[in-house]
Amino acid sequence: MRHLSVDLLDREGSREKLAGLTQVTHVFYAAFQDRPTWAELVAPNLAMLVNVLDAIEPVASGLRHVSLMQGYKVYGAHLGPFKTPAREDDPPHMPPEFNVDQQDFLERRQQGRRWSWSAIRPSVVCGFALGNPMNLTLVLAIYAAISKELGLPLRFPGKPGAYDKLLEMTDAGLLAQATVWAATDPRCANQAFNITNGDLFRWNEMWPKIARFFELETAPPLQMSLESVMADKEPLWRSMVERHGLRPLDWSEVSSWRFGDAVFSWDYDLIADGSKARRFGFHEYVETEGMFLRLFADLRARKIIP
């Protein structure tokens, strides 16, 4: 594997640094730039994709596929209650939405070209990652570890209505498999796919199972902002790292509290129909409870959590 560090917002810099990728056949695009508002997200995130294609297409004569990583924002999931289960051919919602603009660009750009595109739409992605601002696995694990350190039960911190709504997750390994499948199976050319584990759950059933893994009792939910209540916990975490012999990671590397607050605020069903992927030939499945427990065990084995 060859690693290149490129500022994709720099058009000329991207052309220069990507000019040597003449043998590239597949582009898997997963870059993201955060901005304060939905409208402000559009320009930089579209520009980066355009700059990648402008740099790669002229030099990679064997380019066969461009894979775009999206999500349920395409369906308006970030705005509030939306039509569920969401399907790939659901009508669009009022812009702005950068995922939609990116796909529109690919559809236009692909016309008359020899390469194809695919758009992959996972739910909340769960896997091992550090320093990721959207990491629910670490949110749950660090929250549980700190609750245990303080002798507290594990309380669901989200909105009251979120505790009993239907959710689904996407295992990172499953997502990787599906992304490669969609990029290499000719049947998937120029198609979008919802990719999820394949099962549904409610926090009111999953929460006690998570607590059991950490040997914690549960208590009635109590709505609170994790970003706020965890703001003063860095000294406590440092003492836990030293006492339990954990990896000496910076607090920011294990903190995704803002994202946790967002996920736990969904007091409406957040599910999509994954049957299109199955109709096109992708049949992999991951049990979500088993996924959570496996990931927590992995964090423990890596000495990230006690």
HUQUIRA-V849610 format. One record per run of one state. SS is the DSSP state (h for helix, s for strand, l for the rest). FROM is the first residue (numbers start at 1). TO is the last residue. If there is no record, write none. Layout:
BEGIN
ss:SS from:FROM to:TO
ss:SS from:FROM to:TO
END
This chain:
BEGIN
ss:l from:1 to:10
ss:h from:11 to:18
ss:l from:19 to:25
ss:s from:26 to:29
ss:l from:30 to:37
ss:h from:38 to:56
ss:l from:57 to:64
ss:s from:65 to:69
ss:l from:70 to:71
ss:h from:72 to:75
ss:l from:76 to:85
ss:s from:86 to:86
ss:l from:87 to:97
ss:h from:98 to:110
ss:l from:111 to:115
ss:s from:116 to:122
ss:l from:123 to:123
ss:s from:124 to:126
ss:l from:127 to:135
ss:h from:136 to:149
ss:l from:150 to:153
ss:s from:154 to:155
ss:l from:156 to:159
ss:h from:160 to:164
ss:l from:165 to:165
ss:s from:166 to:167
ss:l from:168 to:168
ss:s from:169 to:171
ss:h from:172 to:184
ss:l from:185 to:185
ss:h from:186 to:188
ss:l from:189 to:190
ss:s from:191 to:195
ss:l from:196 to:200
ss:s from:201 to:202
ss:h from:203 to:213
ss:l from:214 to:217
ss:s from:218 to:219
ss:l from:220 to:225
ss:h from:226 to:229
ss:l from:230 to:233
ss:h from:234 to:244
ss:l from:245 to:250
ss:h from:251 to:254
ss:l from:255 to:256
ss:h from:257 to:263
ss:l from:264 to:269
ss:s from:270 to:270
ss:l from:271 to:271
ss:s from:272 to:272
ss:l from:273 to:274
ss:h from:275 to:280
ss:l from:281 to:287
ss:h from:288 to:301
ss:l from:302 to:306
END
